[in-house]
Amino acid sequence: MCAVLGYHYYYYRKIYSRDCEMKSFAACQIITSSSTTITQKMMSWSEAKDHCMSISQKLATFTMDGMKLFSKHDFPIWIGLHRHDGSWKWSLGLKEDKYWNLGPSDNKDCVSITSATKSLAAENCQTLHPFICMNDNLILVKEEKSWEEAFEHCQGLGFNSNLRFNLLSVKPGDEHNYVVNRITEADTEEVWTGLRFLGDEWLWINGKDVLYTDLLQCPPLGSHCGAISKNDSSAVAARDCLERKNFLCYSY
């Protein structure tokens, strides 16, 4: 077994034992000083050792306090942005992304982001880099149901597991934009959320605060359920609860 430095949440670091054939960056140290160089090429422990020796250095030795040395290095990390059918899109939802200004480049269909400067680069997808995984607890249900049926469907998803499910609650801003991106694959123009008009106010069924300010304060009779459109990045609309739409469930 060999040792590797692991990063968590950009600041918490630990030493792990891993198979020596696992590929990672090499940290070389000048033999006569504490100066450390990170080689941004993935290699096994033996390859890293040989690489350091080839430049008259050794694999780095450091104390726990010395881990802060590695925070200063800017290195590339794979993200989910890639070229699909000629357009740059995110892997989750495959919605075309129009904001990154990544032009066409031969054989460079995947995107990395650097850890410190946060700059993007198109690269060959076969290049070896560290990567970021995201735990996504949303489920887009492509069945057309009324609001009540959608609510019951989500509630029943966790019957045989330790997870519980509910219709999704959403906040304006980045969270709303993320949800719009997720529902691009829906079969209906709008999807149900967990927003319901009860008594004389709008409420999320999970108890979260309703932060949307443009909801009708006195919606028409029957239009007491909230839906999000695939083409509206800012609002939740009051709809007849008997309309049949796709919907988003989330686990918690």
C-alpha positions as CSV (number, residue, x, y, z in Angstrom):
1,M,0.0,0.0,0.0
2,C,1.1,3.6,-0.6
3,A,0.0,6.9,0.9
4,V,-2.0,9.6,-0.9
5,L,-3.2,13.0,0.3
6,G,-6.9,13.4,0.0
7,Y,-8.8,16.7,-0.3
8,H,-12.3,17.2,1.1
9,Y,-14.5,20.3,0.7
10,Y,-11.4,22.3,-0.4
11,Y,-9.9,22.6,3.0
12,Y,-10.0,19.4,5.0
13,R,-7.1,17.0,4.2
14,K,-6.2,13.5,5.3
15,I,-3.6,10.9,4.4
16,Y,-5.1,7.6,3.0
17,S,-3.5,4.3,2.2
18,R,-4.3,3.2,-1.4
19,D,-3.2,0.7,-4.0
20,C,0.2,1.7,-5.3
21,E,-1.0,1.4,-8.9
22,M,-3.7,4.1,-8.3
23,K,-2.8,7.2,-10.4
24,S,-2.5,10.6,-8.7
25,F,-0.4,13.7,-9.0
26,A,3.2,13.5,-7.8
27,A,4.6,15.8,-5.1
28,C,8.4,16.1,-5.6
29,Q,10.7,17.7,-3.0
30,I,14.1,19.2,-3.6
31,I,16.5,16.9,-1.6
32,T,18.4,19.8,0.0
33,S,15.4,21.9,0.9
34,S,11.7,21.9,1.8
35,S,10.6,23.3,-1.6
36,T,7.8,21.1,-3.1
37,T,6.7,20.9,-6.7
38,I,3.4,19.4,-7.8
39,T,3.5,17.5,-11.2
40,Q,0.2,17.8,-12.9
41,K,0.3,14.4,-14.5
42,M,-1.5,11.4,-13.1
43,M,0.9,8.5,-12.3
44,S,1.3,5.5,-10.0
45,W,3.4,5.7,-6.8
46,S,6.4,4.0,-8.6
47,E,6.0,6.3,-11.6
48,A,5.9,9.3,-9.3
49,K,9.1,8.1,-7.5
50,D,10.9,7.6,-10.7
51,H,9.7,11.0,-12.0
52,C,11.0,12.8,-8.9
53,M,14.3,11.0,-9.2
54,S,14.6,11.9,-12.9
55,I,14.6,15.6,-11.9
56,S,17.0,15.1,-9.0
57,Q,14.3,15.3,-6.4
58,K,12.4,12.8,-4.1
59,L,8.8,12.2,-3.3
60,A,7.7,14.8,-0.7
61,T,8.1,14.4,3.0
62,F,6.1,16.7,5.3
63,T,4.4,17.1,8.7
64,M,0.7,17.4,9.2
65,D,1.2,21.2,9.5
66,G,3.0,21.1,6.2
67,M,-0.1,20.0,4.3
68,K,-0.9,23.7,3.7
69,L,1.9,23.7,1.1
70,F,-0.4,21.9,-1.3
71,S,-3.2,24.5,-1.0
72,K,-1.0,26.9,-3.1
73,H,-1.0,24.7,-6.2
74,D,-3.5,25.3,-9.0
75,F,-4.4,22.0,-10.7
76,P,-7.1,20.9,-13.2
77,I,-10.2,19.0,-12.1
78,W,-12.8,17.4,-14.4
79,I,-16.3,18.8,-14.3
80,G,-19.5,17.7,-16.1
81,L,-19.3,20.2,-18.9
82,H,-18.8,18.5,-22.3
83,R,-19.5,18.9,-26.0
84,H,-22.6,16.9,-27.1
85,D,-24.0,17.1,-30.6
86,G,-21.9,20.1,-31.4
87,S,-22.8,22.1,-28.3
88,W,-21.4,22.6,-24.8
89,K,-23.7,21.0,-22.3
90,W,-23.7,19.8,-18.7
91,S,-23.8,16.0,-18.2
92,L,-26.7,16.3,-15.8
93,G,-29.8,17.2,-17.9
94,L,-27.8,17.8,-21.1
95,K,-29.1,21.4,-21.4
96,E,-26.9,23.5,-23.7
97,D,-24.8,25.9,-21.7
98,K,-24.4,29.4,-23.3
99,Y,-22.3,31.1,-20.7
100,W,-18.8,29.6,-20.8
101,N,-17.6,30.9,-24.2
102,L,-15.9,27.6,-25.1
103,G,-15.3,27.5,-28.8
104,P,-14.9,24.3,-31.0
105,S,-11.6,22.5,-30.7
106,D,-10.5,19.3,-32.4
107,N,-10.6,16.3,-30.0
108,K,-11.1,18.4,-27.0
109,D,-14.7,17.7,-25.9
110,C,-14.4,17.7,-22.1
111,V,-13.9,20.5,-19.7
112,S,-11.7,20.9,-16.6
113,I,-11.6,23.7,-14.0
114,T,-8.5,24.7,-12.1
115,S,-8.7,24.4,-8.3
116,A,-7.5,27.9,-7.4
117,T,-8.1,30.3,-10.4
118,K,-11.3,28.6,-11.4
119,S,-10.4,28.9,-15.1
120,L,-12.0,26.5,-17.6
121,A,-10.2,24.6,-20.4
122,A,-11.4,22.2,-23.1
123,E,-9.3,19.1,-23.1
124,N,-9.1,15.6,-24.6
125,C,-11.5,13.4,-22.7
126,Q,-8.9,10.7,-22.3
127,T,-6.6,13.0,-20.2
128,L,-6.3,11.8,-16.6
129,H,-7.4,14.4,-14.0
130,P,-9.0,14.3,-10.5
131,F,-12.7,14.9,-10.7
132,I,-15.6,16.2,-8.7
133,C,-18.7,14.0,-8.0
134,M,-22.0,15.5,-7.0
135,N,-24.7,13.7,-5.0
136,D,-28.0,14.6,-6.7
137,N,-31.1,13.6,-4.7
138,L,-33.6,14.8,-7.4
139,I,-35.8,12.4,-9.4
140,L,-37.6,13.7,-12.5
141,V,-40.7,11.5,-12.9
142,K,-41.9,11.5,-16.5
143,E,-45.5,10.6,-15.7
144,E,-48.4,12.9,-16.1
145,K,-50.2,13.2,-12.8
146,S,-52.4,15.7,-10.9
147,W,-50.7,17.5,-8.0
148,E,-52.2,15.1,-5.4
149,E,-51.2,12.1,-7.4
150,A,-47.6,13.5,-7.8
151,F,-47.5,14.1,-4.0
152,E,-48.6,10.5,-3.3
153,H,-46.1,9.1,-5.8
154,C,-43.2,10.9,-4.2
155,Q,-44.3,9.9,-0.7
156,G,-44.4,6.2,-1.8
157,L,-40.9,6.1,-3.3
158,G,-39.2,5.5,0.0
159,F,-41.5,2.6,1.1
160,N,-38.7,-0.1,0.8
161,S,-35.7,2.0,1.9
162,N,-34.3,4.2,4.6
163,L,-34.9,7.3,2.5
164,R,-38.0,9.5,2.5
165,F,-39.2,11.4,-0.5
166,N,-41.4,14.5,-1.1
167,L,-42.3,16.9,-3.9
168,L,-39.5,19.4,-4.3
169,S,-39.4,22.8,-2.7
170,V,-37.3,25.5,-4.5
171,K,-35.7,28.9,-3.7
172,P,-35.4,31.7,-6.3
173,G,-32.0,32.3,-7.9
174,D,-29.3,29.7,-8.5
175,E,-31.5,26.9,-7.0
176,H,-34.3,27.7,-9.3
177,N,-32.0,27.9,-12.3
178,Y,-30.6,24.4,-11.4
179,V,-34.1,23.0,-11.2
180,V,-35.0,24.5,-14.6
181,N,-31.8,22.8,-16.0
182,R,-32.9,19.5,-14.5
183,I,-36.4,19.5,-16.1
184,T,-35.4,20.2,-19.7
185,E,-35.9,16.4,-20.3
186,A,-39.5,16.5,-18.9
187,D,-42.3,15.5,-21.3
188,T,-44.5,18.4,-20.1
189,E,-43.8,22.1,-20.4
190,E,-44.3,22.5,-16.7
191,V,-43.6,20.3,-13.7
192,W,-45.2,20.2,-10.3
193,T,-43.4,21.4,-7.2
194,G,-44.4,21.0,-3.5
195,L,-46.0,24.5,-3.4
196,R,-49.6,24.6,-2.3
197,F,-52.1,27.4,-1.5
198,L,-53.7,26.5,1.8
199,G,-56.0,28.7,3.8
200,D,-54.9,32.1,2.7
201,E,-51.2,31.6,2.0
202,W,-48.7,29.8,-0.2
203,L,-46.8,27.0,1.7
204,W,-44.1,24.5,0.8
205,I,-45.4,21.1,2.0
206,N,-42.0,20.5,3.7
207,G,-42.3,23.7,5.8
208,K,-39.6,25.7,4.1
209,D,-40.1,29.5,3.7
210,V,-41.7,30.6,0.4
211,L,-39.4,33.3,-1.0
212,Y,-41.0,34.0,-4.3
213,T,-42.6,37.5,-4.3
214,D,-44.6,37.4,-7.5
215,L,-47.1,34.6,-6.6
216,L,-50.8,35.5,-6.8
217,Q,-51.9,36.4,-3.3
218,C,-55.5,35.4,-4.2
219,P,-55.3,32.7,-6.9
220,P,-58.4,31.6,-8.8
221,L,-60.4,28.8,-7.3
222,G,-58.6,25.5,-8.1
223,S,-55.3,27.1,-9.1
224,H,-53.8,26.4,-5.8
225,C,-50.8,24.3,-6.8
226,G,-47.3,25.6,-7.9
227,A,-45.5,24.6,-11.1
228,I,-42.2,25.5,-12.7
229,S,-41.8,26.0,-16.4
230,K,-38.9,24.8,-18.5
231,N,-38.7,28.2,-20.1
232,D,-38.9,30.5,-17.0
233,S,-35.8,30.9,-14.9
234,S,-37.3,33.0,-12.1
235,A,-40.9,32.2,-11.3
236,V,-43.3,29.6,-9.9
237,A,-46.8,29.7,-11.4
238,A,-50.2,29.0,-9.8
239,R,-51.9,26.2,-11.7
240,D,-55.1,24.1,-11.5
241,C,-54.2,21.2,-9.2
242,L,-56.0,18.8,-11.5
243,E,-53.7,19.5,-14.5
244,R,-51.5,16.6,-15.4
245,K,-47.8,17.2,-15.4
246,N,-44.4,15.6,-14.8
247,F,-42.9,16.3,-11.4
248,L,-39.8,16.4,-9.3
249,C,-39.3,14.3,-6.2
250,Y,-36.3,14.6,-3.8
251,S,-34.9,12.3,-1.1
252,Y,-34.0,13.4,2.4
